């Protein structure tokens, strides 16, 4: 009822101003009076300000939608909460696939397999692209000598399975096959779902911020607490969500001069989105690529396992990797995941690797080959 009254008053105010403007314009034209022209000019200014006020008031597109959702049935809100819980659990269980993505991206980065071999597996899938505009509390936080709180929505989206296209990007991407609920694969339901949860996050952000202000400045806290974040116009969210298809011909990530799926920010997440063709929780490689990767792993150079290792130690291990395999009785470098770590440390020391560095290097070799072996298992490649 209150909404209908405000809408009626808005219409009356709008048309009253418009009618007054038209009447004054008519009088000024007929009687050519300067007074009517001045009054018309004043009314026109008032009308313009009134329109701008309403535009600004409605500029946070999620507010009206949130209020509608708040007034909606408790069942709808409960459904949205349950969908989020279920999707986050589904995504955590699915994340094991990142092992194979790490290996595949590493092989691409090292030039051992071609990027187009991997992209050929992408096929065509449905995606949601999401762009979010969010207004931070920078100005008010600065006036109170507080750090600007970090917006909380990126963690929520990533927990659902969205890939963020860059460390601080406001663009997100999700393959529909990563969504547990069929309802969320419909854009209208995804839009309502996001409105609801982003609004809940906004409420929590405001509550958390008020607690920080309360500890720092009780007087300012009392002033801010008298009105809600919507009345103050803080922490606004707007977003654009669209559906798209992706295939090998339109995939491109750019990092400096590099174009493709290789070493870019969060590239494993993005690769995962692109390669996810079905609800099955593994990447499907064709037979030809499996054979190629198996041959690469069988002849794998230890260099690929030594990222971040000091150059002097790295050169020694690369030069003496045949001795390393012989002493540990392994055929392929990938087998380092199953050796005794103490034996590996002693072997590295005997090879003249820096004694203090040996335990850390041994742990890196075992951990990395364990990840790669898990990846091979996921990809159904037997060495």
Buried (B, 14 or more C-beta within 10 A) or exposed (E): EEEEEEEEEEEEEBEEBEEBBEBBBEBBEEEEEEEBBEBBEEBBEEBEEBEEEEEEEEEBBBBEBBEEBEEEEEEEBEBBEEBBEEBBEBBEEBEEBBBBBBBBBBBBBBEBBBBEBBBEBBBEBBBBBBBBEBBBBEEBBEEBEBEEBEBBBBEBBBBBBBBBBBEEBBBBBBBBBBBBBEBBBBBEBBBBBBBBBBBBBBBEBBEEBBEBBBEEBEEBBEEBEEEEBBEEBBBBBBBEBEEEEBEBEEBEBEEEEEEBBBBBBBBBBBBBBBBBBEEEBBBBBEEEBBEBBBEBBEEBEBBBBBEEBEEEBBEBBBEBBEEBBEBBEBEEBBBBBEBEBEEBBBBBBEBEBBEEBBBBBBEBBBBBBBBBBBBBEBBEBEB
